[in-house]
């Protein structure tokens, strides 16, 4: 709808393996060209993206019919299309925010073994059901995670 002249629409699909176990999930999974995916090529420092860096993508959002809950990682986020559409005008979309946290490298805190000794100083969006908003503690965790990654000179050499 209302496609602009500078917009690119990718129409390639692959088989969504989840559809084999759950036929209510569509079998055709839309994909962007893997040669433009930073996730596919981050390990190769000499990789040249077709069209330049401004044509690559870092993550993408999979809106999937009949998908329960959410999934997230350094490749992007995946959740129900109905959920995404129902929260598009909301100030907070806690499942989306939780899954984006995984894109930044934040872990889940579901089990006792996942949580810091002594608990959390505040609720956290990374523990499903603990908070429906990003908290000060989540912001601190993201900042701390980034500060630790930044120290890795092998990952971010100049």
N, CA, C and O atoms as a GROMACS GRO file, in nm:
protein
  632
    1UNK      N    1   0.083  -0.118   0.000
    1UNK     CA    2   0.000   0.000   0.000
    1UNK      C    3   0.088   0.125   0.000
    1UNK      O    4   0.180   0.136   0.080
    2UNK      N    5   0.058   0.217  -0.089
    2UNK     CA    6   0.126   0.345  -0.096
    2UNK      C    7   0.278   0.331  -0.107
    2UNK      O    8   0.353   0.405  -0.044
    3UNK      N    9   0.321   0.233  -0.189
    3UNK     CA   10   0.464   0.210  -0.208
    3UNK      C   11   0.530   0.334  -0.270
    3UNK      O   12   0.481   0.389  -0.369
    4UNK      N   13   0.640   0.375  -0.211
    4UNK     CA   14   0.714   0.491  -0.258
    4UNK      C   15   0.819   0.449  -0.361
    4UNK      O   16   0.862   0.334  -0.360
    5UNK      N   17   0.860   0.540  -0.450
    5UNK     CA   18   0.956   0.504  -0.555
    5UNK      C   19   1.089   0.450  -0.502
    5UNK      O   20   1.152   0.368  -0.569
    6UNK      N   21   1.131   0.493  -0.384
    6UNK     CA   22   1.259   0.447  -0.330
    6UNK      C   23   1.247   0.323  -0.240
    6UNK      O   24   1.346   0.277  -0.184
    7UNK      N   25   1.127   0.269  -0.227
    7UNK     CA   26   1.107   0.149  -0.144
    7UNK      C   27   1.133   0.023  -0.225
    7UNK      O   28   1.101   0.015  -0.344
    8UNK      N   29   1.192  -0.074  -0.158
    8UNK     CA   30   1.217  -0.205  -0.219
    8UNK      C   31   1.130  -0.306  -0.147
    8UNK      O   32   1.128  -0.310  -0.024
    9UNK      N   33   1.058  -0.386  -0.222
    9UNK     CA   34   0.976  -0.492  -0.164
    9UNK      C   35   1.034  -0.625  -0.208
    9UNK      O   36   1.041  -0.654  -0.328
   10UNK      N   37   1.076  -0.706  -0.111
   10UNK     CA   38   1.130  -0.838  -0.141
   10UNK      C   39   1.015  -0.938  -0.138
   10UNK      O   40   0.932  -0.934  -0.047
   11UNK      N   41   1.011  -1.027  -0.233
   11UNK     CA   42   0.900  -1.122  -0.244
   11UNK      C   43   0.944  -1.268  -0.232
   11UNK      O   44   0.861  -1.358  -0.247
   12UNK      N   45   1.071  -1.292  -0.207
   12UNK     CA   46   1.120  -1.429  -0.193
   12UNK      C   47   1.070  -1.491  -0.064
   12UNK      O   48   1.059  -1.423   0.038
   13UNK      N   49   1.040  -1.619  -0.068
   13UNK     CA   50   0.999  -1.692   0.052
   13UNK      C   51   1.078  -1.821   0.063
   13UNK      O   52   1.131  -1.873  -0.036
   14UNK      N   53   1.084  -1.872   0.184
   14UNK     CA   54   1.140  -2.005   0.210
   14UNK      C   55   1.036  -2.081   0.293
   14UNK      O   56   0.939  -2.022   0.341
   15UNK      N   57   1.058  -2.210   0.310
   15UNK     CA   58   0.968  -2.291   0.392
   15UNK      C   59   0.990  -2.259   0.539
   15UNK      O   60   1.102  -2.268   0.588
   16UNK      N   61   0.884  -2.223   0.608
   16UNK     CA   62   0.891  -2.201   0.753
   16UNK      C   63   0.878  -2.337   0.820
   16UNK      O   64   0.772  -2.399   0.815
   17UNK      N   65   0.985  -2.382   0.881
   17UNK     CA   66   0.987  -2.514   0.944
   17UNK      C   67   0.882  -2.528   1.053
   17UNK      O   68   0.836  -2.639   1.080
   18UNK      N   69   0.841  -2.417   1.117
   18UNK     CA   70   0.739  -2.423   1.220
   18UNK      C   71   0.604  -2.469   1.164
   18UNK      O   72   0.523  -2.526   1.237
   19UNK      N   73   0.582  -2.445   1.036
   19UNK     CA   74   0.455  -2.485   0.975
   19UNK      C   75   0.439  -2.637   0.970
   19UNK      O   76   0.327  -2.687   0.961
   20UNK      N   77   0.549  -2.710   0.974
   20UNK     CA   78   0.542  -2.856   0.974
   20UNK      C   79   0.482  -2.907   1.104
   20UNK      O   80   0.405  -3.004   1.104
   21UNK      N   81   0.517  -2.843   1.215
   21UNK     CA   82   0.465  -2.883   1.346
   21UNK      C   83   0.331  -2.819   1.377
   21UNK      O   84   0.251  -2.875   1.451
   22UNK      N   85   0.307  -2.700   1.321
   22UNK     CA   86   0.183  -2.627   1.347
   22UNK      C   87   0.126  -2.577   1.215
   22UNK      O   88   0.166  -2.471   1.167
   23UNK      N   89   0.034  -2.652   1.155
   23UNK     CA   90  -0.020  -2.616   1.024
   23UNK      C   91  -0.093  -2.481   1.022
   23UNK      O   92  -0.120  -2.429   0.913
   24UNK      N   93  -0.124  -2.423   1.138
   24UNK     CA   94  -0.189  -2.291   1.137
   24UNK      C   95  -0.089  -2.180   1.105
   24UNK      O   96  -0.129  -2.068   1.073
   25UNK      N   97   0.041  -2.210   1.114
   25UNK     CA   98   0.144  -2.113   1.076
   25UNK      C   99   0.168  -2.128   0.927
   25UNK      O  100   0.191  -2.239   0.878
   26UNK      N  101   0.164  -2.018   0.852
   26UNK     CA  102   0.184  -2.025   0.707
   26UNK      C  103   0.318  -2.088   0.671
   26UNK      O  104   0.418  -2.063   0.737
   27UNK      N  105   0.318  -2.170   0.566
   27UNK     CA  106   0.440  -2.238   0.523
   27UNK      C  107   0.538  -2.144   0.454
   27UNK      O  108   0.659  -2.166   0.461
   28UNK      N  109   0.489  -2.041   0.388
   28UNK     CA  110   0.576  -1.948   0.316
   28UNK      C  111   0.626  -1.840   0.411
   28UNK      O  112   0.548  -1.761   0.464
   29UNK      N  113   0.756  -1.838   0.432
   29UNK     CA  114   0.820  -1.739   0.520
   29UNK      C  115   0.893  -1.637   0.433
   29UNK      O  116   0.989  -1.673   0.365
   30UNK      N  117   0.850  -1.512   0.435
   30UNK     CA  118   0.918  -1.409   0.355
   30UNK      C  119   1.060  -1.386   0.407
   30UNK      O  120   1.085  -1.386   0.528
   31UNK      N  121   1.152  -1.365   0.315
   31UNK     CA  122   1.290  -1.338   0.353
   31UNK      C  123   1.348  -1.228   0.263
   31UNK      O  124   1.309  -1.213   0.147
   32UNK      N  125   1.439  -1.154   0.320
   32UNK     CA  126   1.518  -1.058   0.242
   32UNK      C  127   1.642  -1.132   0.193
   32UNK      O  128   1.679  -1.235   0.249
   33UNK      N  129   1.707  -1.080   0.092
   33UNK     CA  130   1.828  -1.147   0.041
   33UNK      C  131   1.935  -1.162   0.148
   33UNK      O  132   1.971  -1.064   0.214
   34UNK      N  133   1.986  -1.282   0.166
   34UNK     CA  134   2.085  -1.305   0.271
   34UNK      C  135   2.214  -1.226   0.247
   34UNK      O  136   2.287  -1.198   0.342
   35UNK      N  137   2.242  -1.190   0.122
   35UNK     CA  138   2.364  -1.112   0.096
   35UNK      C  139   2.356  -0.970   0.154
   35UNK      O  140   2.457  -0.901   0.159
   36UNK      N  141   2.237  -0.928   0.197
   36UNK     CA  142   2.222  -0.796   0.258
   36UNK      C  143   2.213  -0.802   0.410
   36UNK      O  144   2.203  -0.699   0.476
   37UNK      N  145   2.215  -0.922   0.465
   37UNK     CA  146   2.197  -0.942   0.608
   37UNK      C  147   2.328  -0.929   0.684
   37UNK      O  148   2.424  -1.002   0.658
   38UNK      N  149   2.331  -0.837   0.778
   38UNK     CA  150   2.450  -0.823   0.863
   38UNK      C  151   2.468  -0.949   0.948
   38UNK      O  152   2.580  -0.991   0.974
   39UNK      N  153   2.357  -1.009   0.991
   39UNK     CA  154   2.362  -1.131   1.071
   39UNK      C  155   2.438  -1.242   0.996
   39UNK      O  156   2.515  -1.316   1.056
   40UNK      N  157   2.415  -1.251   0.866
   40UNK     CA  158   2.478  -1.357   0.785
   40UNK      C  159   2.626  -1.330   0.758
   40UNK      O  160   2.701  -1.424   0.728
   41UNK      N  161   2.670  -1.205   0.769
   41UNK     CA  162   2.805  -1.171   0.724
   41UNK      C  163   2.890  -1.097   0.826
   41UNK      O  164   2.998  -1.049   0.792
   42UNK      N  165   2.843  -1.085   0.951
   42UNK     CA  166   2.918  -1.006   1.050
   42UNK      C  167   3.057  -1.064   1.077
   42UNK      O  168   3.148  -0.989   1.114
   43UNK      N  169   3.074  -1.193   1.059
   43UNK     CA  170   3.202  -1.258   1.088
   43UNK      C  171   3.310  -1.228   0.984
   43UNK      O  172   3.428  -1.248   1.011
   44UNK      N  173   3.270  -1.181   0.866
   44UNK     CA  174   3.364  -1.154   0.757
   44UNK      C  175   3.387  -1.003   0.748
   44UNK      O  176   3.308  -0.931   0.688
   45UNK      N  177   3.497  -0.957   0.806
   45UNK     CA  178   3.526  -0.813   0.809
   45UNK      C  179   3.546  -0.754   0.670
   45UNK      O  180   3.534  -0.633   0.652
   46UNK      N  181   3.577  -0.839   0.571
   46UNK     CA  182   3.603  -0.791   0.436
   46UNK      C  183   3.482  -0.803   0.344
   46UNK      O  184   3.491  -0.773   0.224
   47UNK      N  185   3.368  -0.846   0.400
   47UNK     CA  186   3.249  -0.863   0.316
   47UNK      C  187   3.201  -0.728   0.263
   47UNK      O  188   3.197  -0.630   0.337
   48UNK      N  189   3.166  -0.724   0.136
   48UNK     CA  190   3.116  -0.602   0.072
   48UNK      C  191   2.968  -0.623   0.042
   48UNK      O  192   2.932  -0.712  -0.035
   49UNK      N  193   2.883  -0.541   0.103
   49UNK     CA  194   2.739  -0.552   0.082
   49UNK      C  195   2.703  -0.495  -0.055
   49UNK      O  196   2.743  -0.384  -0.088
   50UNK      N  197   2.626  -0.571  -0.135
   50UNK     CA  198   2.583  -0.518  -0.264
   50UNK      C  199   2.508  -0.386  -0.246
   50UNK      O  200   2.412  -0.379  -0.170
   51UNK      N  201   2.552  -0.283  -0.313
   51UNK     CA  202   2.489  -0.151  -0.300
   51UNK      C  203   2.543  -0.067  -0.187
   51UNK      O  204   2.503   0.048  -0.171
   52UNK      N  205   2.634  -0.123  -0.106
   52UNK     CA  206   2.694  -0.047   0.004
   52UNK      C  207   2.628  -0.074   0.137
   52UNK      O  208   2.528  -0.145   0.146
   53UNK      N  209   2.686  -0.016   0.242
   53UNK     CA  210   2.638  -0.038   0.378
   53UNK      C  211   2.495   0.009   0.400
   53UNK      O  212   2.423  -0.048   0.481
   54UNK      N  213   2.453   0.113   0.328
   54UNK     CA  214   2.318   0.164   0.350
   54UNK      C  215   2.210   0.072   0.292
   54UNK      O  216   2.092   0.098   0.310
   55UNK      N  217   2.250  -0.033   0.223
   55UNK     CA  218   2.153  -0.130   0.169
   55UNK      C  219   2.139  -0.253   0.257
   55UNK      O  220   2.049  -0.335   0.236
   56UNK      N  221   2.227  -0.268   0.356
   56UNK     CA  222   2.220  -0.386   0.443
   56UNK      C  223   2.111  -0.366   0.549
   56UNK      O  224   2.061  -0.256   0.570
   57UNK      N  225   2.077  -0.475   0.614
   57UNK     CA  226   1.988  -0.465   0.729
   57UNK      C  227   2.050  -0.542   0.844
   57UNK      O  228   2.119  -0.642   0.825
   58UNK      N  229   2.023  -0.493   0.966
   58UNK     CA  230   2.079  -0.553   1.085
   58UNK      C  231   1.987  -0.658   1.144
   58UNK      O  232   2.031  -0.767   1.181
   59UNK      N  233   1.860  -0.627   1.153
   59UNK     CA  234   1.760  -0.717   1.209
   59UNK      C  235   1.631  -0.697   1.132
   59UNK      O  236   1.612  -0.597   1.063
   60UNK      N  237   1.543  -0.795   1.145
   60UNK     CA  238   1.411  -0.772   1.089
   60UNK      C  239   1.304  -0.832   1.177
   60UNK      O  240   1.329  -0.921   1.257
   61UNK      N  241   1.185  -0.780   1.159
   61UNK     CA  242   1.070  -0.821   1.238
   61UNK      C  243   0.986  -0.916   1.155
   61UNK      O  244   0.938  -0.881   1.047
   62UNK      N  245   0.967  -1.037   1.207
   62UNK     CA  246   0.879  -1.135   1.142
   62UNK      C  247   0.743  -1.127   1.206
   62UNK      O  248   0.726  -1.164   1.322
   63UNK      N  249   0.649  -1.080   1.132
   63UNK     CA  250   0.509  -1.083   1.178
   63UNK      C  251   0.450  -1.212   1.122
   63UNK      O  252   0.438  -1.227   1.001
   64UNK      N  253   0.413  -1.305   1.210
   64UNK     CA  254   0.371  -1.438   1.168
   64UNK      C  255   0.230  -1.468   1.216
   64UNK      O  256   0.200  -1.457   1.335
   65UNK      N  257   0.143  -1.506   1.123
   65UNK     CA  258   0.007  -1.544   1.159
   65UNK      C  259   0.010  -1.664   1.254
   65UNK      O  260   0.085  -1.759   1.232
   66UNK      N  261  -0.072  -1.657   1.359
   66UNK     CA  262  -0.089  -1.767   1.455
   66UNK      C  263   0.037  -1.801   1.534
   66UNK      O  264   0.049  -1.913   1.584
   67UNK      N  265   0.129  -1.709   1.545
   67UNK     CA  266   0.252  -1.732   1.622
   67UNK      C  267   0.224  -1.696   1.767
   67UNK      O  268   0.179  -1.584   1.796
   68UNK      N  269   0.250  -1.787   1.857
   68UNK     CA  270   0.226  -1.762   2.000
   68UNK      C  271   0.350  -1.706   2.066
   68UNK      O  272   0.461  -1.751   2.039
   69UNK      N  273   0.333  -1.607   2.152
   69UNK     CA  274   0.445  -1.549   2.225
   69UNK      C  275   0.536  -1.471   2.134
   69UNK      O  276   0.491  -1.397   2.047
   70UNK      N  277   0.664  -1.487   2.155
   70UNK     CA  278   0.762  -1.416   2.073
   70UNK      C  279   0.895  -1.487   2.076
   70UNK      O  280   0.918  -1.575   2.158
   71UNK      N  281   0.982  -1.447   1.984
   71UNK     CA  282   1.118  -1.499   1.978
   71UNK      C  283   1.206  -1.383   1.935
   71UNK      O  284   1.166  -1.300   1.855
   72UNK      N  285   1.326  -1.379   1.988
   72UNK     CA  286   1.416  -1.271   1.950
   72UNK      C  287   1.560  -1.310   1.965
   72UNK      O  288   1.595  -1.397   2.044
   73UNK      N  289   1.643  -1.245   1.887
   73UNK     CA  290   1.786  -1.269   1.892
   73UNK      C  291   1.858  -1.166   1.809
   73UNK      O  292   1.801  -1.064   1.771
   74UNK      N  293   1.986  -1.193   1.781
   74UNK     CA  294   2.063  -1.096   1.703
   74UNK      C  295   2.020  -1.092   1.557
   74UNK      O  296   2.067  -1.006   1.483
   75UNK      N  297   1.935  -1.182   1.515
   75UNK     CA  298   1.880  -1.185   1.379
   75UNK      C  299   1.755  -1.098   1.366
   75UNK      O  300   1.721  -1.055   1.256
   76UNK      N  301   1.686  -1.072   1.477
   76UNK     CA  302   1.564  -0.992   1.474
   76UNK      C  303   1.463  -1.042   1.575
   76UNK      O  304   1.498  -1.107   1.674
   77UNK      N  305   1.336  -1.011   1.550
   77UNK     CA  306   1.228  -1.049   1.640
   77UNK      C  307   1.117  -1.115   1.560
   77UNK      O  308   1.094  -1.081   1.443
   78UNK      N  309   1.048  -1.209   1.624
   78UNK     CA  310   0.936  -1.276   1.560
   78UNK      C  311   0.821  -1.285   1.659
   78UNK      O  312   0.840  -1.328   1.773
   79UNK      N  313   0.703  -1.245   1.615
   79UNK     CA  314   0.584  -1.254   1.699
   79UNK      C  315   0.460  -1.252   1.613
   79UNK      O  316   0.468  -1.241   1.490
   80UNK      N  317   0.348  -1.263   1.676
   80UNK     CA  318   0.219  -1.268   1.608
   80UNK      C  319   0.192  -1.140   1.531
   80UNK      O  320   0.213  -1.029   1.581
   81UNK      N  321   0.144  -1.156   1.408
   81UNK     CA  322   0.104  -1.038   1.330
   81UNK      C  323  -0.009  -0.963   1.398
   81UNK      O  324  -0.014  -0.840   1.394
   82UNK      N  325  -0.101  -1.036   1.459
   82UNK     CA  326  -0.212  -0.972   1.530
   82UNK      C  327  -0.160  -0.887   1.647
   82UNK      O  328  -0.209  -0.776   1.670
   83UNK      N  329  -0.061  -0.938   1.720
   83UNK     CA  330  -0.005  -0.861   1.831
   83UNK      C  331   0.062  -0.734   1.781
   83UNK      O  332   0.039  -0.626   1.835
   84UNK      N  333   0.142  -0.746   1.678
   84UNK     CA  334   0.213  -0.628   1.624
   84UNK      C  335   0.112  -0.522   1.581
   84UNK      O  336   0.126  -0.405   1.616
   85UNK      N  337   0.011  -0.563   1.506
   85UNK     CA  338  -0.089  -0.466   1.458
   85UNK      C  339  -0.171  -0.408   1.572
   85UNK      O  340  -0.210  -0.291   1.566
   86UNK      N  341  -0.198  -0.488   1.675
   86UNK     CA  342  -0.280  -0.437   1.786
   86UNK      C  343  -0.204  -0.341   1.877
   86UNK      O  344  -0.266  -0.267   1.954
   87UNK      N  345  -0.072  -0.339   1.868
   87UNK     CA  346   0.008  -0.252   1.955
   87UNK      C  347   0.079  -0.140   1.881
   87UNK      O  348   0.154  -0.064   1.942
   88UNK      N  349   0.057  -0.130   1.752
   88UNK     CA  350   0.131  -0.033   1.672
   88UNK      C  351   0.113   0.112   1.721
   88UNK      O  352   0.205   0.192   1.706
   89UNK      N  353   0.000   0.145   1.777
   89UNK     CA  354  -0.023   0.280   1.827
   89UNK      C  355  -0.004   0.292   1.979
   89UNK      O  356  -0.028   0.399   2.035
   90UNK      N  357   0.037   0.185   2.044
   90UNK     CA  358   0.057   0.187   2.189
   90UNK      C  359   0.190   0.254   2.225
   90UNK      O  360   0.287   0.248   2.148
   91UNK      N  361   0.193   0.315   2.340
   91UNK     CA  362   0.317   0.372   2.391
   91UNK      C  363   0.414   0.260   2.427
   91UNK      O  364   0.535   0.273   2.406
   92UNK      N  365   0.363   0.152   2.480
   92UNK     CA  366   0.444   0.035   2.517
   92UNK      C  367   0.390  -0.088   2.443
   92UNK      O  368   0.269  -0.105   2.431
   93UNK      N  369   0.480  -0.171   2.396
   93UNK     CA  370   0.446  -0.300   2.336
   93UNK      C  371   0.541  -0.401   2.399
   93UNK      O  372   0.646  -0.432   2.342
   94UNK      N  373   0.504  -0.451   2.516
   94UNK     CA  374   0.603  -0.520   2.600
   94UNK      C  375   0.662  -0.647   2.539
   94UNK      O  376   0.778  -0.677   2.564
   95UNK      N  377   0.586  -0.722   2.459
   95UNK     CA  378   0.645  -0.840   2.397
   95UNK      C  379   0.750  -0.797   2.295
   95UNK      O  380   0.859  -0.854   2.290
   96UNK      N  381   0.717  -0.697   2.215
   96UNK     CA  382   0.814  -0.645   2.118
   96UNK      C  383   0.939  -0.594   2.189
   96UNK      O  384   1.051  -0.623   2.147
   97UNK      N  385   0.920  -0.518   2.295
   97UNK     CA  386   1.034  -0.463   2.369
   97UNK      C  387   1.118  -0.573   2.432
   97UNK      O  388   1.241  -0.564   2.432
   98UNK      N  389   1.054  -0.675   2.485
   98UNK     CA  390   1.126  -0.788   2.542
   98UNK      C  391   1.211  -0.856   2.434
   98UNK      O  392   1.329  -0.884   2.456
   99UNK      N  393   1.150  -0.882   2.319
   99UNK     CA  394   1.224  -0.951   2.211
   99UNK      C  395   1.336  -0.865   2.155
   99UNK      O  396   1.441  -0.918   2.119
  100UNK      N  397   1.317  -0.734   2.147
  100UNK     CA  398   1.424  -0.645   2.103
  100UNK      C  399   1.540  -0.650   2.203
  100UNK      O  400   1.656  -0.638   2.164
  101UNK      N  401   1.508  -0.669   2.331
  101UNK     CA  402   1.614  -0.686   2.432
  101UNK      C  403   1.708  -0.799   2.395
  101UNK      O  404   1.829  -0.788   2.415
  102UNK      N  405   1.653  -0.909   2.341
  102UNK     CA  406   1.738  -1.020   2.297
  102UNK      C  407   1.827  -0.976   2.180
  102UNK      O  408   1.941  -1.021   2.168
  103UNK      N  409   1.773  -0.889   2.094
  103UNK     CA  410   1.853  -0.837   1.984
  103UNK      C  411   1.975  -0.760   2.033
  103UNK      O  412   2.077  -0.754   1.963
  104UNK      N  413   1.966  -0.701   2.152
  104UNK     CA  414   2.078  -0.630   2.213
  104UNK      C  415   2.161  -0.722   2.301
  104UNK      O  416   2.256  -0.677   2.366
  105UNK      N  417   2.128  -0.850   2.305
  105UNK     CA  418   2.207  -0.947   2.380
  105UNK      C  419   2.160  -0.971   2.522
  105UNK      O  420   2.230  -1.038   2.599
  106UNK      N  421   2.044  -0.918   2.560
  106UNK     CA  422   1.995  -0.939   2.696
  106UNK      C  423   1.930  -1.077   2.708
  106UNK      O  424   1.861  -1.121   2.616
  107UNK      N  425   1.951  -1.144   2.821
  107UNK     CA  426   1.896  -1.279   2.839
  107UNK      C  427   1.755  -1.278   2.897
  107UNK      O  428   1.707  -1.175   2.945
  108UNK      N  429   1.692  -1.394   2.892
  108UNK     CA  430   1.567  -1.416   2.967
  108UNK      C  431   1.604  -1.443   3.112
  108UNK      O  432   1.713  -1.490   3.142
  109UNK      N  433   1.510  -1.412   3.202
  109UNK     CA  434   1.531  -1.440   3.344
  109UNK      C  435   1.416  -1.524   3.397
  109UNK      O  436   1.360  -1.492   3.502
  110UNK      N  437   1.380  -1.630   3.327
  110UNK     CA  438   1.263  -1.709   3.364
  110UNK      C  439   1.287  -1.797   3.487
  110UNK      O  440   1.206  -1.798   3.580
  111UNK      N  441   1.397  -1.870   3.488
  111UNK     CA  442   1.424  -1.962   3.597
  111UNK      C  443   1.512  -1.900   3.703
  111UNK      O  444   1.585  -1.804   3.676
  112UNK      N  445   1.506  -1.954   3.825
  112UNK     CA  446   1.589  -1.904   3.935
  112UNK      C  447   1.737  -1.904   3.897
  112UNK      O  448   1.811  -1.814   3.936
  113UNK      N  449   1.780  -2.006   3.819
  113UNK     CA  450   1.920  -2.015   3.782
  113UNK      C  451   1.962  -1.902   3.687
  113UNK      O  452   2.081  -1.877   3.670
  114UNK      N  453   1.865  -1.834   3.625
  114UNK     CA  454   1.894  -1.725   3.532
  114UNK      C  455   1.907  -1.590   3.602
  114UNK      O  456   1.960  -1.496   3.544
  115UNK      N  457   1.859  -1.581   3.723
  115UNK     CA  458   1.848  -1.451   3.791
  115UNK      C  459   1.971  -1.422   3.876
  115UNK      O  460   2.038  -1.514   3.922
  116UNK      N  461   2.000  -1.294   3.895
  116UNK     CA  462   2.114  -1.258   3.981
  116UNK      C  463   2.092  -1.305   4.124
  116UNK      O  464   1.978  -1.306   4.171
  117UNK      N  465   2.198  -1.343   4.194
  117UNK     CA  466   2.183  -1.380   4.335
  117UNK      C  467   2.124  -1.261   4.412
  117UNK      O  468   2.171  -1.148   4.397
  118UNK      N  469   2.024  -1.284   4.490
  118UNK     CA  470   1.961  -1.177   4.566
  118UNK      C  471   1.848  -1.108   4.491
  118UNK      O  472   1.783  -1.019   4.546
  119UNK      N  473   1.825  -1.146   4.366
  119UNK     CA  474   1.714  -1.089   4.291
  119UNK      C  475   1.747  -0.961   4.219
  119UNK      O  476   1.864  -0.924   4.205
  120UNK      N  477   1.643  -0.894   4.172
  120UNK     CA  478   1.656  -0.770   4.096
  120UNK      C  479   1.622  -0.651   4.184
  120UNK      O  480   1.538  -0.662   4.273
  121UNK      N  481   1.687  -0.537   4.160
  121UNK     CA  482   1.651  -0.418   4.236
  121UNK      C  483   1.515  -0.362   4.192
  121UNK      O  484   1.448  -0.294   4.269
  122UNK      N  485   1.476  -0.390   4.070
  122UNK     CA  486   1.348  -0.343   4.016
  122UNK      C  487   1.290  -0.454   3.928
  122UNK      O  488   1.362  -0.548   3.893
  123UNK      N  489   1.165  -0.445   3.891
  123UNK     CA  490   1.115  -0.541   3.792
  123UNK      C  491   1.192  -0.525   3.660
  123UNK      O  492   1.254  -0.422   3.637
  124UNK      N  493   1.186  -0.626   3.576
  124UNK     CA  494   1.255  -0.623   3.447
  124UNK      C  495   1.165  -0.676   3.337
  124UNK      O  496   1.091  -0.772   3.358
  125UNK      N  497   1.170  -0.615   3.221
  125UNK     CA  498   1.093  -0.660   3.106
  125UNK      C  499   1.149  -0.790   3.050
  125UNK      O  500   1.080  -0.861   2.977
  126UNK      N  501   1.274  -0.823   3.085
  126UNK     CA  502   1.336  -0.944   3.034
  126UNK      C  503   1.293  -1.070   3.110
  126UNK      O  504   1.334  -1.181   3.075
  127UNK      N  505   1.213  -1.054   3.212
  127UNK     CA  506   1.151  -1.167   3.281
  127UNK      C  507   1.003  -1.154   3.250
  127UNK      O  508   0.934  -1.071   3.308
  128UNK      N  509   0.956  -1.238   3.158
  128UNK     CA  510   0.818  -1.227   3.111
  128UNK      C  511   0.720  -1.225   3.227
  128UNK      O  512   0.724  -1.311   3.315
  129UNK      N  513   0.631  -1.127   3.226
  129UNK     CA  514   0.531  -1.113   3.330
  129UNK      C  515   0.575  -1.029   3.448
  129UNK      O  516   0.492  -0.990   3.530
  130UNK      N  517   0.703  -1.000   3.458
  130UNK     CA  518   0.754  -0.922   3.570
  130UNK      C  519   0.726  -0.773   3.551
  130UNK      O  520   0.699  -0.701   3.647
  131UNK      N  521   0.733  -0.726   3.425
  131UNK     CA  522   0.706  -0.586   3.395
  131UNK      C  523   0.655  -0.574   3.252
  131UNK      O  524   0.703  -0.644   3.162
  132UNK      N  525   0.560  -0.488   3.232
  132UNK     CA  526   0.510  -0.464   3.096
  132UNK      C  527   0.573  -0.338   3.036
  132UNK      O  528   0.535  -0.295   2.927
  133UNK      N  529   0.670  -0.279   3.106
  133UNK     CA  530   0.740  -0.161   3.056
  133UNK      C  531   0.890  -0.178   3.076
  133UNK      O  532   0.935  -0.257   3.160
  134UNK      N  533   0.967  -0.106   2.998
  134UNK     CA  534   1.111  -0.103   3.016
  134UNK      C  535   1.138  -0.023   3.144
  134UNK      O  536   1.090   0.088   3.161
  135UNK      N  537   1.216  -0.082   3.233
  135UNK     CA  538   1.242  -0.020   3.363
  135UNK      C  539   1.383   0.040   3.368
  135UNK      O  540   1.463   0.022   3.277
  136UNK      N  541   1.410   0.111   3.476
  136UNK     CA  542   1.545   0.166   3.497
  136UNK      C  543   1.647   0.053   3.500
  136UNK      O  544   1.758   0.066   3.448
  137UNK      N  545   1.609  -0.058   3.561
  137UNK     CA  546   1.701  -0.172   3.569
  137UNK      C  547   1.733  -0.225   3.430
  137UNK      O  548   1.848  -0.260   3.402
  138UNK      N  549   1.632  -0.232   3.340
  138UNK     CA  550   1.656  -0.277   3.202
  138UNK      C  551   1.753  -0.184   3.131
  138UNK      O  552   1.842  -0.229   3.059
  139UNK      N  553   1.734  -0.053   3.150
  139UNK     CA  554   1.824   0.045   3.089
  139UNK      C  555   1.966   0.027   3.143
  139UNK      O  556   2.063   0.034   3.067
  140UNK      N  557   1.979   0.004   3.272
  140UNK     CA  558   2.110  -0.020   3.332
  140UNK      C  559   2.172  -0.146   3.273
  140UNK      O  560   2.290  -0.147   3.239
  141UNK      N  561   2.094  -0.253   3.261
  141UNK     CA  562   2.145  -0.379   3.208
  141UNK      C  563   2.194  -0.361   3.065
  141UNK      O  564   2.299  -0.414   3.028
  142UNK      N  565   2.120  -0.288   2.984
  142UNK     CA  566   2.162  -0.263   2.846
  142UNK      C  567   2.292  -0.182   2.844
  142UNK      O  568   2.384  -0.212   2.769
  143UNK      N  569   2.298  -0.080   2.927
  143UNK     CA  570   2.419   0.003   2.932
  143UNK      C  571   2.538  -0.080   2.980
  143UNK      O  572   2.647  -0.069   2.924
  144UNK      N  573   2.519  -0.162   3.081
  144UNK     CA  574   2.627  -0.247   3.132
  144UNK      C  575   2.671  -0.347   3.024
  144UNK      O  576   2.791  -0.366   3.003
  145UNK      N  577   2.575  -0.411   2.958
  145UNK     CA  578   2.608  -0.508   2.852
  145UNK      C  579   2.691  -0.441   2.744
  145UNK      O  580   2.792  -0.495   2.700
  146UNK      N  581   2.649  -0.321   2.700
  146UNK     CA  582   2.723  -0.250   2.597
  146UNK      C  583   2.863  -0.214   2.647
  146UNK      O  584   2.959  -0.224   2.571
  147UNK      N  585   2.876  -0.172   2.772
  147UNK     CA  586   3.009  -0.135   2.823
  147UNK      C  587   3.103  -0.256   2.823
  147UNK      O  588   3.223  -0.241   2.799
  148UNK      N  589   3.050  -0.374   2.848
  148UNK     CA  590   3.132  -0.494   2.847
  148UNK      C  591   3.169  -0.534   2.704
  148UNK      O  592   3.283  -0.574   2.678
  149UNK      N  593   3.075  -0.523   2.612
  149UNK     CA  594   3.104  -0.554   2.472
  149UNK      C  595   3.207  -0.457   2.414
  149UNK      O  596   3.295  -0.497   2.338
  150UNK      N  597   3.194  -0.331   2.451
  150UNK     CA  598   3.284  -0.227   2.401
  150UNK      C  599   3.430  -0.255   2.438
  150UNK      O  600   3.521  -0.215   2.367
  151UNK      N  601   3.449  -0.323   2.550
  151UNK     CA  602   3.585  -0.356   2.595
  151UNK      C  603   3.650  -0.464   2.508
  151UNK      O  604   3.772  -0.482   2.511
  152UNK      N  605   3.570  -0.536   2.431
  152UNK     CA  606   3.620  -0.647   2.350
  152UNK      C  607   3.688  -0.591   2.224
  152UNK      O  608   3.623  -0.567   2.123
  153UNK      N  609   3.819  -0.570   2.233
  153UNK     CA  610   3.891  -0.509   2.122
  153UNK      C  611   3.896  -0.600   1.999
  153UNK      O  612   3.915  -0.551   1.888
  154UNK      N  613   3.880  -0.728   2.016
  154UNK     CA  614   3.875  -0.819   1.901
  154UNK      C  615   3.748  -0.798   1.820
  154UNK      O  616   3.749  -0.809   1.698
  155UNK      N  617   3.639  -0.767   1.889
  155UNK     CA  618   3.510  -0.747   1.822
  155UNK      C  619   3.503  -0.611   1.756
  155UNK      O  620   3.450  -0.599   1.645
  156UNK      N  621   3.557  -0.508   1.822
  156UNK     CA  622   3.544  -0.371   1.773
  156UNK      C  623   3.680  -0.307   1.751
  156UNK      O  624   3.708  -0.200   1.804
  157UNK      N  625   3.764  -0.371   1.674
  157UNK     CA  626   3.895  -0.310   1.647
  157UNK      C  627   3.878  -0.195   1.550
  157UNK      O  628   3.789  -0.197   1.464
  158UNK      N  629   3.963  -0.096   1.563
  158UNK     CA  630   3.956   0.022   1.477
  158UNK      C  631   4.042   0.007   1.356
  158UNK      O  632   4.048   0.097   1.272
   0.00000   0.00000   0.00000
